[in-house]
């Protein structure tokens, strides 16, 4: 049962980040934009059953919940804490499921696979730590020619600055690697 270490505001006023003492996962992100997507995930389903919850994102020792802007955060946090504390810790997860999720590789040419690996390295070292500290993350959906298609997760998914400033900053940084790259949020 994960214990809540602290609850943090994020740049998105409709999202809160819960920092936990025990991990929920072993490096596998879980991101859901609605209750239908969360089917099969007991924690996310329980969170979506709470009025006003619109997005659930969690990985390792933190979880971000986004609401519709109509709820009082103090009351909502108390409701969120109940299923979060009841969730199993990562030690109860299957190592095989973790390995399978990490081994998934898109069908890319060797050259594009190397390009994507180089992009992922920059994202992992320079971009994701900042997004994660604010309760969000970034997932690459695809690389086609000079277009990198990304999807914001957690607090970043509905944050107004994600599409403007953050996306432009990511594209600017990646252009030092590939001058013609275009980053598109989906």
C-alpha positions, 0 to 999 in steps of 0.5 A: 500500500503506497503511502503519500509522502507529499502532494504538490501543485503543478503548473496546470491548476487542474492537476495535482502530483502525489509523491509516494513512499513506495512505487506503483510501477517499475518504470512503466507509465500508465496514462489514461484520459478517461474511464474507458481507457482505464478499464483493467487498471484497478487504481485508475478505474477507482480514481475515475469513479471519483467525481470531477477526475478527468485524467490519471497518470502514474509511474514509479513513485508518483501519480498525477490526477487532473480534474475538470476545474469544478472541484475543491482540491482539498476535498478531492485530495481526501477522496483520491487518497483512499484508492491510492493508499489501497493500491498494491505497491510495485513489488507485487507486479509481474517482472515479465510484464515490465520486461515486455513493456520495455521490449516493445519497439516500433517497426522502424528502419535501423537508421530511424531507430538510431535517430529515435534513440538519439532523440530519446536520450535528449528527452530522458536527460534534458526534457522529461525530468522537468516534465516529471517534476511538474507531474507530467511526461511525454510519450513518443507516438512516432517518427515519420520523416522529419516529424516527431509525434509526441503525446503529453501525459499527466499534468502536461496533457491539459496544461496551456503552456505544454502546447505553446512554450514547452513544445517550442522548447523541445523542438528548439532543443531537438533541432540542435540534433536534427535541424529540420525536425518538427515536433507535433503534439497529438 
